Amino acid sequence: MKRFLLAAMLLAASTNYSSAQLKLPALSPNCKIVQDFSTSNIEITYSRPSVRGRKIFGDLVQYGNVWRTGANSATKIKFGEDVDFNGNKIKAGEYALYTIPGKESWEIILNTGVGNWGADGYSKETDVLRFNIKPVPMEGVCQTFTIGVTDINYSSCKLELMWEKVKIQIPIVARNEDALTKNIDKAINHPTIPYFQVANYYNENNVKLELANSYVDRALEEDPKAFYMWALKAKLEKKLGHNEKAVEAANKSMETAKGSSFEAEYIHNNTKLINDIKKGENFSTKKKTY
């Protein structure tokens, strides 16, 4: 084990030395993702091996063994705030992401060994979390190992792992309601009040619609030619059942959008809203769940 660690350290040192003089293509190139999410971000650092004609799971990556979830050093994931990771509470911070692939299900591991070289140095005693999850069907073949953040909403997303014919999706939920409420309250009392931004957030989440409507009115007092604000007001008035006011706001949005590069888009969207009202359709005011 000590000899292996020494060899790895010498290899890393020689690579760093030579890379200062020569940059060559890598078979498993490094990748760093910083994805804005909720009130902070999710940061992922990993290396990306490719299939290159090999059988991956059950062969190159053996079932039942701890895998570094990529290549080279341990894959790392950093949460900028407290989250629920597949329903498990995880504190903000950086973790090594290990997995144990299986034919029918995978074991996902968060571990404190962020400085490990791959699985070398891994210890179950430093696990923060373990859980099992089943792969989801995937069409085609993913040639290069890929980690991404998908299905992003205000307070939820999915961590996605893909390689060969395997896809793993892990739900992430930010426990941000209290923080957002405090941030909004603080911002509303600031000299530059973000009425439109807050109104749009409430509209997207179908909460505090009356308050959102009053905020967009205040925003329009400051900028009565903002066609995007009139469009938001039309949506809010419709959700509140004020159909005549919704049509009035939609027409105002189309009128103020004329001559802009967004004219066609806003004519299309506002015309659809007016037609929906004429058909007697109503937007649901049920709060979104993720």
RADABEL-V128951 format. One record per residue. N is the residue number from 1. SS is DSSP state (@ for helix, = for strand, . for the rest). PSI is psi in whole degrees, -180 to 180 (999 if undefined). D_CENTER is the distance of its C-alpha to the mean C-alpha in Angstrom with 1 decimal. Layout:
BEGIN
n->N ss->SS psi->PSI d_center->D_CENTER
n->N ss->SS psi->PSI d_center->D_CENTER
END
This chain:
BEGIN
n->1 ss->. psi->-45 d_center->38.1
n->2 ss->@ psi->-40 d_center->39.3
n->3 ss->@ psi->-39 d_center->40.5
n->4 ss->@ psi->-44 d_center->37.1
n->5 ss->@ psi->-42 d_center->35.3
n->6 ss->@ psi->-43 d_center->37.9
n->7 ss->@ psi->-41 d_center->37.6
n->8 ss->@ psi->-40 d_center->33.8
n->9 ss->@ psi->-41 d_center->34.3
n->10 ss->@ psi->-40 d_center->37.0
n->11 ss->@ psi->-45 d_center->34.9
n->12 ss->@ psi->-41 d_center->32.0
n->13 ss->@ psi->-45 d_center->34.6
n->14 ss->@ psi->-36 d_center->36.4
n->15 ss->@ psi->-44 d_center->33.2
n->16 ss->@ psi->-41 d_center->32.3
n->17 ss->@ psi->-48 d_center->35.9
n->18 ss->@ psi->-31 d_center->36.1
n->19 ss->@ psi->-22 d_center->32.8
n->20 ss->. psi->-22 d_center->34.2
n->21 ss->. psi->-27 d_center->36.9
n->22 ss->. psi->129 d_center->35.4
n->23 ss->. psi->116 d_center->32.0
n->24 ss->. psi->155 d_center->32.0
n->25 ss->. psi->148 d_center->29.4
n->26 ss->. psi->142 d_center->27.6
n->27 ss->. psi->-29 d_center->27.3
n->28 ss->. psi->75 d_center->24.1
n->29 ss->= psi->150 d_center->22.6
n->30 ss->= psi->152 d_center->20.3
n->31 ss->= psi->140 d_center->16.7
n->32 ss->= psi->125 d_center->14.5
n->33 ss->= psi->130 d_center->10.8
n->34 ss->= psi->105 d_center->9.7
n->35 ss->= psi->118 d_center->6.2
n->36 ss->= psi->134 d_center->6.7
n->37 ss->= psi->133 d_center->5.2
n->38 ss->. psi->-125 d_center->8.1
n->39 ss->. psi->8 d_center->11.2
n->40 ss->= psi->-129 d_center->10.5
n->41 ss->= psi->168 d_center->8.1
n->42 ss->= psi->127 d_center->7.4
n->43 ss->= psi->130 d_center->10.2
n->44 ss->= psi->129 d_center->11.5
n->45 ss->= psi->123 d_center->15.1
n->46 ss->= psi->171 d_center->17.0
n->47 ss->= psi->150 d_center->19.7
n->48 ss->= psi->91 d_center->19.8
n->49 ss->. psi->158 d_center->22.9
n->50 ss->= psi->162 d_center->24.1
n->51 ss->. psi->-51 d_center->26.2
n->52 ss->. psi->44 d_center->29.3
n->53 ss->. psi->6 d_center->31.4
n->54 ss->. psi->157 d_center->30.9
n->55 ss->. psi->124 d_center->30.3
n->56 ss->. psi->-77 d_center->27.2
n->57 ss->= psi->130 d_center->26.5
n->58 ss->. psi->-2 d_center->29.8
n->59 ss->. psi->-85 d_center->31.4
n->60 ss->. psi->-46 d_center->29.8
n->61 ss->= psi->106 d_center->27.2
n->62 ss->. psi->143 d_center->29.5
n->63 ss->. psi->142 d_center->28.7
n->64 ss->. psi->-2 d_center->29.0
n->65 ss->. psi->150 d_center->28.5
n->66 ss->= psi->128 d_center->25.9
n->67 ss->= psi->143 d_center->23.8
n->68 ss->. psi->-9 d_center->22.1
n->69 ss->. psi->52 d_center->19.2
n->70 ss->. psi->-137 d_center->20.0
n->71 ss->. psi->169 d_center->23.1
n->72 ss->. psi->-131 d_center->24.9
n->73 ss->. psi->170 d_center->23.8
n->74 ss->. psi->139 d_center->21.5
n->75 ss->. psi->137 d_center->17.8
n->76 ss->= psi->141 d_center->16.1
n->77 ss->= psi->134 d_center->12.8
n->78 ss->= psi->123 d_center->12.6
n->79 ss->= psi->130 d_center->11.0
n->80 ss->. psi->-8 d_center->12.0
n->81 ss->. psi->168 d_center->12.9
n->82 ss->. psi->137 d_center->14.2
n->83 ss->= psi->165 d_center->12.0
n->84 ss->= psi->119 d_center->13.2
n->85 ss->= psi->103 d_center->12.5
n->86 ss->. psi->38 d_center->14.0
n->87 ss->. psi->1 d_center->16.0
n->88 ss->= psi->132 d_center->17.2
n->89 ss->= psi->126 d_center->17.1
n->90 ss->= psi->132 d_center->16.1
n->91 ss->. psi->152 d_center->17.1
n->92 ss->. psi->141 d_center->15.3
n->93 ss->= psi->-177 d_center->16.4
n->94 ss->= psi->139 d_center->16.4
n->95 ss->= psi->152 d_center->17.3
n->96 ss->= psi->134 d_center->18.6
n->97 ss->= psi->107 d_center->16.9
n->98 ss->= psi->157 d_center->19.8
n->99 ss->= psi->157 d_center->20.4
n->100 ss->= psi->96 d_center->23.7
n->101 ss->. psi->146 d_center->23.6
n->102 ss->. psi->164 d_center->25.9
n->103 ss->. psi->-39 d_center->27.3
n->104 ss->. psi->-30 d_center->26.2
n->105 ss->. psi->161 d_center->23.5
n->106 ss->= psi->151 d_center->21.6
n->107 ss->= psi->126 d_center->21.6
n->108 ss->= psi->135 d_center->18.5
n->109 ss->= psi->132 d_center->19.5
n->110 ss->= psi->131 d_center->18.3
n->111 ss->= psi->155 d_center->21.2
n->112 ss->. psi->-4 d_center->22.4
n->113 ss->. psi->62 d_center->24.0
n->114 ss->. psi->-16 d_center->21.7
n->115 ss->. psi->5 d_center->24.9
n->116 ss->. psi->152 d_center->25.9
n->117 ss->= psi->100 d_center->26.9
n->118 ss->. psi->-136 d_center->25.2
n->119 ss->. psi->-10 d_center->26.6
n->120 ss->= psi->128 d_center->29.6
n->121 ss->. psi->-9 d_center->29.9
n->122 ss->. psi->139 d_center->27.6
n->123 ss->. psi->131 d_center->29.0
n->124 ss->@ psi->-25 d_center->28.2
n->125 ss->@ psi->-22 d_center->29.5
n->126 ss->@ psi->15 d_center->26.6
n->127 ss->= psi->140 d_center->24.0
n->128 ss->= psi->-33 d_center->21.7
n->129 ss->= psi->143 d_center->20.5
n->130 ss->= psi->139 d_center->21.4
n->131 ss->= psi->161 d_center->20.6
n->132 ss->= psi->146 d_center->21.3
n->133 ss->= psi->145 d_center->19.2
n->134 ss->. psi->141 d_center->20.4
n->135 ss->. psi->156 d_center->19.3
n->136 ss->= psi->153 d_center->18.5
n->137 ss->. psi->143 d_center->20.7
n->138 ss->. psi->132 d_center->20.0
n->139 ss->. psi->140 d_center->22.2
n->140 ss->. psi->-170 d_center->23.6
n->141 ss->. psi->131 d_center->23.2
n->142 ss->= psi->107 d_center->20.4
n->143 ss->= psi->-36 d_center->22.8
n->144 ss->= psi->129 d_center->20.6
n->145 ss->= psi->130 d_center->18.4
n->146 ss->= psi->131 d_center->14.7
n->147 ss->= psi->132 d_center->11.6
n->148 ss->= psi->167 d_center->8.3
n->149 ss->= psi->118 d_center->4.6
n->150 ss->= psi->175 d_center->5.3
n->151 ss->. psi->50 d_center->6.4
n->152 ss->. psi->127 d_center->4.2
n->153 ss->. psi->-172 d_center->7.1
n->154 ss->. psi->-37 d_center->8.9
n->155 ss->. psi->14 d_center->8.8
n->156 ss->= psi->156 d_center->7.0
n->157 ss->= psi->-176 d_center->4.6
n->158 ss->= psi->138 d_center->6.4
n->159 ss->= psi->126 d_center->7.6
n->160 ss->= psi->128 d_center->10.0
n->161 ss->= psi->130 d_center->13.4
n->162 ss->= psi->135 d_center->15.9
n->163 ss->= psi->145 d_center->19.5
n->164 ss->= psi->-118 d_center->22.8
n->165 ss->. psi->24 d_center->22.6
n->166 ss->= psi->135 d_center->20.2
n->167 ss->= psi->132 d_center->16.6
n->168 ss->= psi->132 d_center->15.0
n->169 ss->= psi->124 d_center->12.0
n->170 ss->= psi->118 d_center->11.3
n->171 ss->= psi->140 d_center->9.9
n->172 ss->= psi->132 d_center->8.3
n->173 ss->= psi->128 d_center->9.6
n->174 ss->= psi->130 d_center->10.2
n->175 ss->. psi->74 d_center->14.0
n->176 ss->. psi->4 d_center->14.0
n->177 ss->@ psi->-47 d_center->16.7
n->178 ss->@ psi->-43 d_center->19.6
n->179 ss->@ psi->-42 d_center->18.0
n->180 ss->@ psi->-41 d_center->17.0
n->181 ss->@ psi->-44 d_center->20.5
n->182 ss->@ psi->-43 d_center->22.1
n->183 ss->@ psi->-41 d_center->20.3
n->184 ss->@ psi->-46 d_center->21.3
n->185 ss->@ psi->-40 d_center->24.8
n->186 ss->@ psi->-42 d_center->25.2
n->187 ss->@ psi->-37 d_center->24.1
n->188 ss->@ psi->-25 d_center->26.4
n->189 ss->. psi->9 d_center->29.2
n->190 ss->. psi->152 d_center->28.6
n->191 ss->. psi->-38 d_center->31.1
n->192 ss->. psi->98 d_center->28.5
n->193 ss->. psi->124 d_center->27.0
n->194 ss->. psi->62 d_center->23.7
n->195 ss->@ psi->-46 d_center->25.1
n->196 ss->@ psi->-45 d_center->23.3
n->197 ss->@ psi->-43 d_center->19.7
n->198 ss->@ psi->-43 d_center->20.4
n->199 ss->@ psi->-41 d_center->22.1
n->200 ss->@ psi->-39 d_center->19.3
n->201 ss->@ psi->-46 d_center->16.8
n->202 ss->@ psi->-39 d_center->19.5
n->203 ss->@ psi->-46 d_center->20.2
n->204 ss->@ psi->-30 d_center->16.7
n->205 ss->@ psi->2 d_center->16.8
n->206 ss->. psi->46 d_center->20.5
n->207 ss->. psi->151 d_center->21.8
n->208 ss->. psi->49 d_center->24.6
n->209 ss->@ psi->-37 d_center->25.6
n->210 ss->@ psi->-44 d_center->29.0
n->211 ss->@ psi->-41 d_center->27.8
n->212 ss->@ psi->-41 d_center->25.2
n->213 ss->@ psi->-40 d_center->28.2
n->214 ss->@ psi->-34 d_center->30.3
n->215 ss->@ psi->-40 d_center->27.7
n->216 ss->@ psi->-30 d_center->27.4
n->217 ss->@ psi->-42 d_center->31.2
n->218 ss->@ psi->-39 d_center->31.3
n->219 ss->@ psi->-39 d_center->29.0
n->220 ss->@ psi->-28 d_center->31.2
n->221 ss->@ psi->-35 d_center->34.3
n->222 ss->@ psi->-29 d_center->33.0
n->223 ss->. psi->79 d_center->32.0
n->224 ss->. psi->-9 d_center->33.8
n->225 ss->. psi->9 d_center->33.1
n->226 ss->. psi->97 d_center->29.3
n->227 ss->@ psi->-31 d_center->28.9
n->228 ss->@ psi->-30 d_center->25.2
n->229 ss->@ psi->-40 d_center->26.2
n->230 ss->@ psi->-37 d_center->29.0
n->231 ss->@ psi->-40 d_center->26.6
n->232 ss->@ psi->-41 d_center->24.5
n->233 ss->@ psi->-39 d_center->27.8
n->234 ss->@ psi->-44 d_center->28.9
n->235 ss->@ psi->-45 d_center->25.9
n->236 ss->@ psi->-44 d_center->26.5
n->237 ss->@ psi->-38 d_center->30.2
n->238 ss->@ psi->-44 d_center->29.8
n->239 ss->@ psi->-33 d_center->27.6
n->240 ss->. psi->-3 d_center->30.3
n->241 ss->. psi->12 d_center->33.0
n->242 ss->. psi->75 d_center->34.6
n->243 ss->@ psi->-39 d_center->35.0
n->244 ss->@ psi->-42 d_center->37.6
n->245 ss->@ psi->-33 d_center->35.6
n->246 ss->@ psi->-44 d_center->32.5
n->247 ss->@ psi->-41 d_center->34.7
n->248 ss->@ psi->-45 d_center->36.2
n->249 ss->@ psi->-39 d_center->32.8
n->250 ss->@ psi->-43 d_center->31.6
n->251 ss->@ psi->-38 d_center->34.9
n->252 ss->@ psi->-38 d_center->34.5
n->253 ss->@ psi->-44 d_center->31.1
n->254 ss->@ psi->-39 d_center->32.6
n->255 ss->@ psi->-46 d_center->35.6
n->256 ss->@ psi->-16 d_center->33.8
n->257 ss->@ psi->-13 d_center->31.5
n->258 ss->. psi->134 d_center->34.6
n->259 ss->. psi->-11 d_center->35.0
n->260 ss->. psi->166 d_center->31.3
n->261 ss->. psi->-10 d_center->29.2
n->262 ss->. psi->8 d_center->27.2
n->263 ss->@ psi->-51 d_center->30.4
n->264 ss->@ psi->-42 d_center->30.0
n->265 ss->@ psi->-46 d_center->26.4
n->266 ss->@ psi->-30 d_center->27.5
n->267 ss->@ psi->-43 d_center->30.8
n->268 ss->@ psi->-52 d_center->29.1
n->269 ss->@ psi->-42 d_center->26.5
n->270 ss->@ psi->-34 d_center->29.2
n->271 ss->@ psi->-40 d_center->31.8
n->272 ss->@ psi->-43 d_center->29.7
n->273 ss->@ psi->-44 d_center->29.2
n->274 ss->@ psi->-42 d_center->33.0
n->275 ss->@ psi->-37 d_center->33.8
n->276 ss->@ psi->-40 d_center->31.7
n->277 ss->@ psi->-42 d_center->33.7
n->278 ss->@ psi->-30 d_center->36.9
n->279 ss->. psi->-6 d_center->36.0
n->280 ss->. psi->16 d_center->35.5
n->281 ss->. psi->147 d_center->31.8
n->282 ss->. psi->143 d_center->29.8
n->283 ss->. psi->143 d_center->26.1
n->284 ss->. psi->136 d_center->25.0
n->285 ss->. psi->15 d_center->24.6
n->286 ss->. psi->134 d_center->23.2
n->287 ss->. psi->137 d_center->20.2
n->288 ss->. psi->146 d_center->16.9
n->289 ss->. psi->152 d_center->15.7
n->290 ss->. psi->999 d_center->12.6
END
